C-alpha cells in the first residue's frame, strides 16, 4: 500500500517499500487484526517499524 499521495493506493507487485512484513498469510492477517505482535518469531518486519506501527494504529478492521 502506498501512503505517499493524497489517497491510499494498493499495488500487487514486488518492489521496494518503506516497510514490509514477511510471514505466512495467516500470521500476517493475525498481525493486521492485532492478534499477533508484528515482532513475534512468526514473521519479520523489514524497514521502518514506526510506519507499520502507525498504520496498525490508524487502520481499523473491527
Backbone torsions as a table, in degrees:
resi	resn	phi	psi	omega
1	UNK	NA	134.3	-179.1
2	UNK	-103.7	117.7	-178.5
3	UNK	-106.3	15.9	-173.9
4	UNK	-85.3	-17.7	-177.9
5	UNK	-97.5	-163.3	-179.9
6	UNK	-73.9	-21.6	178.4
7	UNK	-139.9	160.4	179.7
8	UNK	-69.3	135.7	178.1
9	UNK	-126.4	132.5	178.4
10	UNK	-107.5	131.8	175.3
11	UNK	-131.7	136.8	174.1
12	UNK	-99.5	95.6	-176.9
13	UNK	-157.2	162.0	174.9
14	UNK	-100.5	105.5	-179.5
15	UNK	-151.2	166.1	-179.9
16	UNK	-68.0	136.6	-179.3
17	UNK	-130.6	161.7	176.9
18	UNK	-68.9	-34.7	176.4
19	UNK	-148.2	146.2	178.2
20	UNK	-144.9	151.5	174.0
21	UNK	-118.6	123.8	179.2
22	UNK	-108.4	115.1	179.8
23	UNK	-168.2	166.9	171.7
24	UNK	-60.8	152.2	-174.9
25	UNK	-55.3	-44.5	-177.7
26	UNK	-63.5	-36.0	177.3
27	UNK	-71.9	-37.1	176.0
28	UNK	-61.3	-44.3	177.2
29	UNK	-62.3	-38.3	177.4
30	UNK	-62.9	-36.6	175.8
31	UNK	-65.6	-46.5	-178.9
32	UNK	-62.6	-33.7	178.5
33	UNK	-90.8	8.5	177.4
34	UNK	60.7	31.9	176.1
35	UNK	-95.1	-12.8	-179.1
36	UNK	-142.1	131.1	177.7
37	UNK	-65.3	143.1	-178.6
38	UNK	-62.1	-25.8	-178.2
39	UNK	-96.1	22.2	177.4
40	UNK	-70.4	169.5	180.0
41	UNK	-79.0	3.5	-179.1
42	UNK	-97.9	5.4	178.5
43	UNK	-159.1	179.2	-178.2
44	UNK	-140.5	130.3	175.4
45	UNK	-98.8	125.8	179.6
46	UNK	-115.5	129.6	176.8
47	UNK	98.7	-147.8	-172.1
48	UNK	-77.0	95.9	-178.4
49	UNK	-59.7	-36.3	-179.8
50	UNK	-61.0	-34.5	177.9
51	UNK	-66.1	-41.9	176.3
52	UNK	-63.1	-45.4	178.7
53	UNK	-59.9	-40.7	177.1
54	UNK	-63.9	-41.5	178.3
55	UNK	-62.5	-46.3	-179.0
56	UNK	-64.1	-32.8	177.3
57	UNK	-72.3	-37.6	-176.5
58	UNK	-77.2	-42.7	-175.0
59	UNK	-76.0	138.7	178.7
60	UNK	-128.2	125.1	-179.9
61	UNK	-118.7	39.9	-176.2
62	UNK	-97.5	NA	NA
